[in-house]
Amino acid sequence: MSAPAGSPLAGKRCANHFAREAAVRCPGCKGFFCRECVTEHEHRMMCAACVAKKNVARASTKSGGFVWTILSAGGLLIAWMIFYYAGVGLASLPSTFFGGAR
């Protein structure tokens, strides 16, 4: 089935298979592809290279969440240690330091 004359796909060929007529224009790279070279991703037809780029970007974002979790836990541990040792130091001072009974 060929594209209508006014269609942006009219006369276009697949970027991977020049002998085949283009059926889709990828919204990511703006390339033209046949039906076998595209897949549905997030309700849009995209080429395999663009889908792979999106998946890599998503995976790196997820691993970044792990790094923030570790950094947050380390920050909480450091804050706890500061307050703990400040309390220990204050508890070791004699009561006369605070203006108590002499």
N, C-alpha and C positions, 0 to 999 in steps of 0.2 A: 504494500500500500504506500503510495507516494504522498508527500506533503502537498497541501494546496498551494497554488501559485503565489499567493500573498504571504505565505508562512515564512518565518525566518529560517526554517529548516529546508526550504525548497532548494534542491540542488546541492545540499551539503552532504559530505561524506564522513564516515566514522574516522576519528583520529587514529584508532588502532587498526581498523580493517578498511582500507581505502576502497575496496570493491563493494562495501556495504553502504547503504543509504543511512544517513543519520536519523535517529528517532527522537533524540533528547539532547538538549543543551544543558550541560552541567552548570548549576548556579554557583558553584565554587570556583572553578577554573575558566568558565565560559567556553569550554571546548564542546565539540559536537561528537556524539557517540551513538552507536547502534544499540539495539535492545539488549544484546548480550554483554555489553561493556558497562552497563549501569545497574544500580541497585537502589532500592528505596531506603532512605535514611531520614528519620525525623519527618516523615510525610512528604519528602521531596525525592526526586530521582537524581542521583549523583554518581559520578564516576568512582571507580575503586580507589584511585589515588587520593581524591578529596575525602572519602570516607575514612581512609587510613590516617590521613592528617588529623581529622577531627578526633579519631579514637586515641591517637598519641597525645594530643593536647588534653583530652579528658583524663587520660591515665596520669599525665604529669601533674595535673591539678589535684587528683586524688592523693598522690604520693606527697604533695605539698601539705595536705591536711595532716598526714602522719608526722611530718617534721614539726608543724606547729603544736601538735599534741605533746611531743617530747619536749620542746622548748617551754611550753606552758607548765608542764610537770616539773621541769628543772627550776623554773622561776618560783614556783610555789615552795619547793624544797629549800631553796636559798632564803626565801622570806621567812619560812618557819624556823630555820636555823638562826637567823638574825634575832628574831623575837625570843627564841628559847634561851640563847646565850645572854641576851640583855636581861632577861628575867633571872637567870642564874646569877649574873653579876650583881644585880640589885638585891637579891636575897642574901648574898654573902656580905653585904655591908652591915656594919653594926647599927643597932637601932638608934644610937645617939646621932648618927648622921642625918636621920630624918626628923630630929627634934623631939624624940621620944623621951622616956624617963631616963634620968641620969643616975 
